[in-house]
Amino acid sequence: MTRLRWSIVAVAGVALALALGPRVLHAEEYTIDVSETEKKPYSLGGYVELRPALFWLDQDAAMYKLRFYDRNEGQTLPEYNATLQLDGSIEKGGATGEKAQA
């Protein structure tokens, strides 16, 4: 960017900060009352991860000829990796070791 463009961007940024500044400074404070929340006796969680990969193959390389000597894999070789992790817990009683009442 040229100097003129940087100057315009800087002036626009300052103008935006001045326009939004008072709104941010006068925002109301948010409070949470912990007594209103209830702890669940269970916990569930986990994640899924998908990772596709595409490898470009050098058909003139010695390793290509050793690995794929009996078939033609072409220019690319796709690979797909997936991970699934699930976790959960159930709490019976409390953290103090109290027995659960049935």
C-alpha positions, 0 to 999 in steps of 0.5 A, a space after each residue: 500500500 502507498 503512504 496515502 492509502 495507509 494514511 486513509 486507513 489510519 484516519 478511518 481507524 481513529 474515527 471508528 475508535 472515537 465513534 465506538 469508544 463511548 459505547 464501550 466505556 458506558 456498557 452495563 456491568 454483567 453479573 452472574 448469581 451462582 446460586 441460580 445455577 445447578 450442578 448436573 450430576 453428569 458430564 458429557 463431552 468429546 470431539 470429532 476430528 477429520 483430516 483429509 490429506 492429498 499427496 502429490 506423487 513423483 512417478 519418476 522417484 525410486 520409492 514410487 517405483 518400489 512401492 507401486 511397481 505393480 499398479 499405477 496410482 496416478 499423480 495424487 494419492 488421497 488419505 483420510 484420517 478421522 478421530 472420535 473421542 467421547 468422554 463422560 462422567 457420573 457423580 454419585 454423592 458429592 465431592 466431600 464423599 457424601 453417600 447418595 440418598 435413594 
